Amino acid sequence: TTGQSSDSDSSPTVESVEDNPDGGCHIYRNGYYGTSIDVVEGILEVNIIQMTSIQMTESQAENSLVDFVVTCQGSLPTDVCTVVSDPTCQVSKSMVCDPIVVTDECLLTIRRAFEEPGTYCINITLGDDTSQALASALISVNGGEST
């Protein structure tokens, strides 16, 4: 049980009861506790501000490459994960996570490869030790061109 102390100290007291299986006795413990809470800002918002298809020669056209320019607000991220799914965002096709170094302003370019033309749902998650933030977009990849 937890209750207030009867003296002038406003710290809560803790009383715990433990069963002693050997003798059927109870052990009572009384005392004070203290704690602290650290509030961290975290990554507040992620935005995909630009998607650009990378033009390649015919011999390089195995995969379509797309650059995603991403911004964020709040603390600076330390890693980025990209999940590529079907157009309904229900069935995941691939997931790639990479550590990143953002030094001053949260503006980064993420390059991802798409194996075949089609419409995809892309989720980009930026994270650090204490928070994560997500941005999603639909992208249409058509033989090296994206819209």
C-alpha positions in Angstrom: 0.0 0.0 0.0 1.1 3.6 -0.5 0.1 6.5 1.7 1.1 9.8 3.0 3.4 10.1 6.0 2.0 11.4 9.2 4.9 13.8 9.9 5.6 17.1 8.2 7.6 15.4 5.3 5.4 15.3 2.2 7.3 12.5 0.6 5.1 9.4 0.0 5.9 6.3 2.0 5.8 2.8 0.8 4.7 -0.2 2.9 5.1 -3.6 1.5 4.1 -7.0 2.8 5.9 -10.2 1.8 4.8 -13.7 2.7 7.5 -15.9 4.2 6.8 -19.4 2.9 8.8 -21.1 5.7 7.0 -19.8 8.8 3.8 -18.2 7.5 5.1 -14.8 8.8 4.8 -11.4 7.1 7.7 -9.0 6.7 6.8 -5.3 6.9 9.1 -2.8 5.2 8.5 1.0 5.5 10.5 3.8 3.9 10.6 6.8 1.6 11.2 6.9 -2.1 12.1 9.5 -4.6 12.3 9.6 -8.4 13.0 12.1 -11.2 11.7 12.4 -14.7 13.7 13.6 -17.6 11.7 15.2 -20.4 13.3 15.0 -23.8 12.2 16.8 -26.9 12.4 13.9 -29.4 11.8 14.0 -33.1 8.6 15.8 -33.5 7.8 15.7 -37.3 9.1 14.2 -40.5 8.3 15.4 -44.0 9.1 14.1 -47.4 9.6 17.3 -49.4 10.9 15.9 -52.7 11.1 12.6 -54.6 13.5 12.5 -57.6 14.1 9.7 -60.0 17.8 9.1 -60.7 18.4 8.8 -64.5 20.5 5.8 -65.4 21.9 4.4 -68.7 20.2 1.4 -70.3 23.0 -0.9 -69.0 22.3 0.3 -65.4 18.5 0.0 -65.6 18.2 -3.1 -63.4 16.7 -1.1 -60.6 15.0 2.3 -60.5 16.7 4.6 -58.0 14.7 7.3 -56.3 16.1 10.0 -54.0 13.8 11.2 -51.1 14.6 14.5 -49.5 13.4 14.5 -45.9 13.2 17.1 -43.3 12.4 16.8 -39.6 11.8 19.0 -36.5 12.9 18.4 -33.0 16.0 16.4 -32.0 18.4 15.2 -34.7 17.9 11.5 -35.8 20.6 8.9 -35.6 19.0 6.3 -37.9 16.6 6.0 -40.8 14.4 3.1 -41.8 12.5 2.8 -45.1 9.7 0.3 -45.5 8.4 -0.3 -49.1 5.0 -1.8 -49.2 2.2 -2.4 -51.7 -0.1 0.5 -52.6 -2.4 -0.2 -49.7 0.5 0.0 -47.2 -0.5 -3.4 -45.9 2.0 -5.8 -47.3 5.7 -5.0 -46.8 8.0 -5.8 -49.7 11.3 -4.6 -48.2 12.8 -2.8 -45.2 16.2 -1.1 -45.0 17.6 0.6 -41.9 20.8 2.7 -41.9 22.6 4.8 -39.3 22.9 8.4 -40.2 24.8 11.5 -39.0 22.9 14.8 -39.0 25.0 17.5 -37.6 23.1 20.8 -37.7 19.9 20.9 -39.7 17.6 18.0 -40.2 17.7 17.8 -44.0 18.8 14.6 -45.6 18.6 12.6 -48.9 17.7 8.9 -48.8 18.3 6.9 -52.0 16.3 3.7 -52.4 16.1 1.1 -55.3 12.9 -0.3 -56.7 13.3 -3.6 -58.6 10.3 -3.2 -60.9 7.8 -0.6 -62.1 4.7 -0.1 -60.1 3.0 1.9 -57.3 4.4 1.6 -53.9 3.7 2.9 -50.4 6.9 4.2 -48.7 7.3 4.8 -45.0 10.3 6.7 -43.8 11.0 6.5 -40.1 13.6 8.7 -38.4 14.7 7.7 -34.9 17.1 8.4 -32.1 17.6 6.8 -28.6 14.3 8.3 -27.3 11.9 8.8 -30.2 10.7 8.0 -33.7 8.7 9.9 -36.3 7.2 8.6 -39.5 6.3 10.1 -42.9 4.5 8.1 -45.6 3.9 8.7 -49.4 2.7 6.8 -52.4 5.1 6.7 -55.3 4.7 5.4 -58.8 7.9 4.0 -60.4 7.8 3.5 -64.1 11.0 2.2 -65.7 13.4 4.6 -64.1 10.9 7.5 -63.8 9.0 8.3 -60.6 6.0 10.6 -60.0 
